């Protein structure tokens, strides 16, 4: 699980990332990234009711994404707010496919440290 320091909790933080952040969307997931003033990365995951009407499925998707983010955070550059927006097609993907897709998106955003790719 992500520590509380590494989570975006406040609505104003999400709004700032949505307003000023750069974004990449695929058919399964969207990622918005904004540089922050801290020495840590903070993550937010949004899974809407359109993805699944069942809270159990939405929570499972969030749990998988947070686990991937916790593992990848060690390899990422520091000082970013990152929001993941889940689209309905993601619920049909396996864990490894989601992990690979996020790796590709982080590479496109150039968020990986040069020596830890």
ABEGO torsion letter per residue (X at the ends): XBBAAABBABAAAAAAAAAABBBBBBAABBBBBBBBABABBBBBBBBBAAABABAAAAAAAAAAAAAAAAAAAAABBBGBBBBBBBBAAAAABBAAAAAAAAAAAAAAAGABBAAAX
